[in-house]
Amino acid sequence: KIRARQTAAIMNHYLKPSSGINEIKGINPNDDVTEISNIIEPSNYTMLVSHLPFIERLLSYLIIGTTDKTIIMFQTAGIVCLDKNSGKESWHIKWALMPEMK
């Protein structure tokens, strides 16, 4: 998706990650979240730039193990930082920023 590529380019410009940016398959809006969830490694400080509903479903899957319940309602241009609980399979939300947070 064009907007995701543009967002990734902006983040690359400001954050200057040592490995740059890479386009990967499997994070389109309706892709299966279980595929990518198995390769995300918290020590790599990975940023995924994607679209709804994929990103909401991935977040739910990582935190509670299912996509059936929504953990957080994303807004366009929202960002959520996750971290993995040490020694466990589950993740947790460290922080979130949404354009309309008050």
Secondary structure as UniProt FT lines:
FT   HELIX           2..15
FT   TURN            18..19
FT   TURN            29..30
FT   HELIX           33..37
FT   TURN            38..39
FT   HELIX           42..44
FT   TURN            52..53
FT   HELIX           54..64
FT   TURN            76..77
FT   STRAND          79..84
FT   TURN            86..87
FT   STRAND          91..97
FT   TURN            99..100
//
